[in-house]
Amino acid sequence: MEEILNKARIVASKVVVEAGNIAKERFDKFTNLEEKDDYGDLITEVDLLAEELILNELTSVFPQHKIHSEEAGDNGIESDWLWQVDPLDGTNNFAIGLPVFSSSITLLYKHEPVLGVIYEPLVNRLFISSLNDGAYCNDVQLKIKKKDYPKKFTIAWIQGHRVQNEEKAVKLRQYIDVNCKRMMRLWAPTLQWCMLAKGDIDGIILYNSEGDDLYSGVLMVKEAGGIVIDFQGNDFTGMSNEPYLIACHPDNKDYFLNMVSEGLSHTKTLIDIV
């Protein structure tokens, strides 16, 4: 396993930068934009070009591994090893000229993430996390940070396209917005996970947003010393088709659980009890 992981880290780190550079070179210059579905998700030729580059490399080096990619889907191979590829996380941002996007590659073994590689091309940030080996940005180790003043928290919100207008989601989203310093919605989830791992923000609330960009971020935060739990407070492990998650510093677990519980019930304001 160690040999595979070492090779995987080298290959994924190289190809994710190459894919990110495709997006960087074509930022504000792409020519083709299409809607993928009725929920507002988009696709450009950059998604496809970056994806093709990544898939060709992974297939060449790891021909027996299963691969699932954002646009191409499943390669049909059964294996304990699963690669998940999001060639352009933040396509909606990319499409409107907002410079907030990344490329993400995850390797899972028996449904558990063991390697996460995320590249933010416009600022040349390469994030790498490996199971039990820490999380790094450009070779500098990441460590999640704790703040002692919850009212000054910056909290990231991640939500699936299909549940944008679900009543409980709207309630919780509004509640967080008025009970923290800032609620952040980047529409580029991997970068929010990286910001938490770096200590730039204080927590993440994820409402039913499963995809090929999820597990690289989960591993990044865990390896930086954070926790990832469900809305009931259970440690999040394995994979889920409909995840509802909290990520934060371990010492802030109870605060975030209370915030989510109160937000979903909307019976009182958290400001009054902290």
C-alpha positions as CSV (number, residue, x, y, z in Angstrom):
1,M,0.0,0.0,0.0
2,E,2.8,2.4,0.9
3,E,4.4,2.0,-2.5
4,I,1.1,2.7,-4.3
5,L,0.5,5.8,-2.2
6,N,4.0,7.2,-2.9
7,K,3.6,6.7,-6.6
8,A,0.0,8.1,-6.4
9,R,1.2,11.2,-4.6
10,I,3.9,11.9,-7.3
11,V,1.5,11.3,-10.2
12,A,-1.5,13.2,-8.8
13,S,0.6,16.2,-7.8
14,K,2.1,16.5,-11.2
15,V,-1.0,16.1,-13.2
16,V,-3.3,18.3,-11.0
17,V,-0.9,21.2,-11.6
18,E,-0.9,20.5,-15.4
19,A,-4.8,20.4,-15.3
20,G,-4.9,23.6,-13.2
21,N,-2.6,25.4,-15.7
22,I,-5.1,24.6,-18.5
23,A,-7.7,26.5,-16.5
24,K,-5.2,29.3,-15.8
25,E,-4.2,29.7,-19.4
26,R,-7.9,29.8,-20.6
27,F,-9.3,31.9,-17.8
28,D,-11.4,34.7,-19.4
29,K,-10.7,33.1,-22.8
30,F,-12.8,30.0,-23.0
31,T,-15.3,29.7,-25.9
32,N,-17.8,27.0,-25.0
33,L,-20.3,27.1,-22.1
34,E,-23.2,24.7,-21.6
35,E,-25.7,24.0,-18.8
36,K,-25.4,20.4,-17.5
37,D,-28.8,20.2,-15.8
38,D,-31.8,22.2,-14.6
39,Y,-30.1,23.2,-11.3
40,G,-27.6,25.7,-12.6
41,D,-24.5,23.6,-13.0
42,L,-22.3,24.5,-15.9
43,I,-19.5,22.9,-18.0
44,T,-16.9,24.5,-20.3
45,E,-14.3,23.1,-22.7
46,V,-11.8,23.6,-19.9
47,D,-13.5,21.0,-17.7
48,L,-13.2,18.5,-20.5
49,L,-9.6,19.3,-21.5
50,A,-8.4,19.2,-17.9
51,E,-10.4,16.0,-17.2
52,E,-8.9,14.3,-20.3
53,L,-5.4,15.1,-19.2
54,I,-5.9,13.7,-15.7
55,L,-7.8,10.6,-16.8
56,N,-5.1,9.7,-19.4
57,E,-2.4,9.9,-16.8
58,L,-4.2,8.0,-14.1
59,T,-5.3,5.3,-16.5
60,S,-1.8,4.9,-17.9
61,V,-0.1,4.6,-14.5
62,F,-2.9,2.8,-12.6
63,P,-4.8,0.8,-15.2
64,Q,-6.4,-1.6,-12.6
65,H,-7.8,1.2,-10.5
66,K,-11.4,2.4,-10.5
67,I,-11.8,6.1,-11.6
68,H,-14.8,8.3,-11.2
69,S,-14.7,11.8,-12.8
70,E,-17.0,14.8,-12.6
71,E,-17.8,14.8,-16.4
72,A,-16.8,11.3,-17.7
73,G,-18.4,9.3,-14.9
74,D,-17.2,5.8,-14.0
75,N,-14.6,3.9,-15.9
76,G,-16.3,0.6,-15.2
77,I,-13.4,-1.1,-13.3
78,E,-14.0,-2.7,-9.9
79,S,-11.2,-2.2,-7.4
80,D,-10.5,-1.4,-3.8
81,W,-8.7,1.7,-5.1
82,L,-11.0,4.6,-6.3
83,W,-9.8,7.8,-7.8
84,Q,-12.2,10.8,-7.8
85,V,-11.5,13.6,-10.2
86,D,-13.0,17.1,-10.3
87,P,-11.0,18.8,-13.1
88,L,-12.4,22.2,-12.5
89,D,-14.0,22.8,-9.1
90,G,-15.7,26.2,-9.3
91,T,-16.9,26.1,-12.9
92,N,-19.6,28.6,-12.2
93,N,-17.0,31.0,-10.9
94,F,-14.7,30.4,-13.8
95,A,-17.6,31.0,-16.3
96,I,-18.3,34.5,-14.9
97,G,-14.7,35.5,-14.6
98,L,-14.4,35.1,-10.9
99,P,-10.9,33.9,-10.1
100,V,-11.9,31.3,-7.5
101,F,-11.5,27.7,-8.7
102,S,-9.2,24.7,-8.4
103,S,-8.6,21.1,-9.7
104,S,-9.0,18.2,-7.3
105,I,-7.9,14.6,-7.2
106,T,-8.7,12.1,-4.5
107,L,-7.6,8.5,-4.0
108,L,-9.7,6.3,-1.7
109,Y,-8.9,2.8,-0.5
110,K,-11.9,0.7,0.5
111,H,-14.1,3.8,0.6
112,E,-11.7,5.8,2.8
113,P,-9.7,8.8,1.5
114,V,-6.0,8.2,1.7
115,L,-4.7,11.0,-0.6
116,G,-6.1,14.4,-1.5
117,V,-4.4,16.8,-4.0
118,I,-5.9,20.2,-4.7
119,Y,-4.3,22.9,-6.9
120,E,-5.3,26.5,-7.0
121,P,-3.7,27.7,-10.2
122,L,-4.1,31.4,-10.1
123,V,-2.1,31.7,-6.9
124,N,0.0,28.6,-7.4
125,R,-1.1,26.8,-4.2
126,L,-0.7,23.0,-4.2
127,F,-2.4,21.3,-1.3
128,I,-1.5,17.7,-0.5
129,S,-2.9,15.5,2.3
130,S,-2.0,11.9,2.9
131,L,-3.5,9.6,5.5
132,N,-1.6,9.8,8.8
133,D,1.0,12.0,7.2
134,G,-0.4,15.5,7.6
135,A,-1.7,18.2,5.2
136,Y,0.6,20.7,3.4
137,C,0.4,23.7,1.2
138,N,3.5,24.2,-1.0
139,D,5.4,22.0,1.5
140,V,4.3,24.0,4.5
141,Q,2.4,21.9,7.0
142,L,-1.2,23.1,7.7
143,K,-2.7,23.3,11.2
144,I,-6.4,24.2,11.9
145,K,-6.7,27.1,14.3
146,K,-9.1,27.8,17.2
147,K,-10.7,31.1,18.0
148,D,-12.3,31.9,21.3
149,Y,-14.9,34.3,20.1
150,P,-17.7,32.4,18.2
151,K,-19.5,35.6,17.2
152,K,-16.5,36.5,15.1
153,F,-16.4,33.2,13.3
154,T,-16.2,33.0,9.5
155,I,-18.2,29.9,8.5
156,A,-18.3,28.3,5.0
157,W,-21.5,27.0,3.6
158,I,-21.5,24.2,1.0
159,Q,-24.8,23.0,-0.5
160,G,-25.8,20.6,-3.3
161,H,-27.4,22.1,-6.4
162,R,-30.4,19.9,-6.0
163,V,-31.3,21.1,-2.5
164,Q,-30.8,24.8,-3.0
165,N,-34.3,25.7,-2.1
166,E,-35.1,23.0,0.5
167,E,-36.9,24.6,3.4
168,K,-34.5,23.2,6.1
169,A,-31.5,24.3,4.1
170,V,-32.9,27.8,3.7
171,K,-33.6,28.0,7.5
172,L,-30.2,26.8,8.4
173,R,-28.4,29.0,5.9
174,Q,-30.2,32.1,7.1
175,Y,-29.6,31.2,10.7
176,I,-25.9,30.8,10.2
177,D,-25.7,34.1,8.3
178,V,-27.1,36.2,11.2
179,N,-25.2,34.3,14.0
180,C,-21.6,34.6,12.8
181,K,-19.3,37.3,11.5
182,R,-19.5,36.0,7.9
183,M,-21.1,33.1,6.1
184,M,-19.0,32.3,3.0
185,R,-20.4,30.6,-0.2
186,L,-17.5,30.3,-2.6
187,W,-19.1,27.8,-5.0
188,A,-15.7,26.1,-5.0
189,P,-15.9,23.6,-2.1
190,T,-12.3,22.3,-2.2
191,L,-11.0,25.8,-1.6
192,Q,-13.2,26.2,1.5
193,W,-11.9,22.9,2.9
194,C,-8.3,24.2,2.3
195,M,-9.1,27.5,4.0
196,L,-10.3,25.7,7.1
197,A,-7.2,23.4,7.1
198,K,-5.0,26.6,6.8
199,G,-6.8,28.3,9.7
200,D,-8.2,31.1,7.5
201,I,-11.8,30.3,8.4
202,D,-13.4,28.7,11.5
203,G,-15.8,26.0,10.2
204,I,-17.8,24.4,7.4
205,I,-21.4,23.4,7.3
206,L,-22.1,21.1,4.4
207,Y,-25.8,20.4,3.5
208,N,-26.2,17.4,1.2
209,S,-23.4,18.1,-1.2
210,E,-21.7,14.8,-2.3
211,G,-19.4,14.9,-5.3
212,D,-15.9,14.3,-6.6
213,D,-14.7,17.4,-4.8
214,L,-15.7,16.3,-1.3
215,Y,-13.2,13.7,0.0
216,S,-10.0,15.5,-0.8
217,G,-11.3,18.3,1.4
218,V,-12.4,16.0,4.2
219,L,-9.0,14.4,4.3
220,M,-7.3,17.8,4.2
221,V,-9.1,19.1,7.3
222,K,-8.7,15.8,9.2
223,E,-4.9,15.7,8.5
224,A,-4.6,19.4,9.6
225,G,-6.1,18.4,13.0
226,G,-9.7,19.2,12.4
227,I,-12.8,17.0,12.9
228,V,-15.5,16.1,10.4
229,I,-18.8,15.0,11.9
230,D,-22.4,14.5,10.8
231,F,-25.2,16.7,12.2
232,Q,-25.6,14.2,15.1
233,G,-22.0,14.5,16.2
234,N,-20.8,11.2,14.8
235,D,-17.4,11.0,13.2
236,F,-17.7,11.0,9.4
237,T,-16.0,8.1,7.8
238,G,-16.4,6.2,4.6
239,M,-18.6,7.6,1.8
240,S,-22.1,8.9,1.7
241,N,-24.5,9.7,-1.1
242,E,-26.3,12.4,1.0
243,P,-23.8,13.9,3.5
244,Y,-24.8,16.5,6.1
245,L,-21.5,17.5,7.7
246,I,-19.8,19.9,10.2
247,A,-16.0,20.5,10.0
248,C,-14.2,22.5,12.6
249,H,-11.6,22.6,15.4
250,P,-12.2,19.8,17.9
251,D,-12.7,22.2,20.7
252,N,-15.6,23.9,18.8
253,K,-17.5,20.7,18.2
254,D,-20.3,21.4,20.7
255,Y,-20.7,25.0,19.5
256,F,-21.3,23.9,15.9
257,L,-23.6,21.1,16.8
258,N,-25.7,23.5,18.8
259,M,-25.7,26.0,15.9
260,V,-26.9,23.4,13.4
261,S,-29.5,22.1,15.8
262,E,-30.9,25.5,16.6
263,G,-30.7,26.6,13.0
264,L,-32.8,23.7,11.8
265,S,-35.4,24.3,14.5
266,H,-35.1,28.1,14.3
267,T,-36.5,28.5,17.8
268,K,-34.0,30.9,19.4
269,T,-30.8,32.8,18.4
270,L,-27.4,31.4,19.2
271,I,-26.2,35.0,20.0
272,D,-28.3,34.9,23.2
273,I,-26.7,31.8,24.6
274,V,-23.0,32.4,24.0
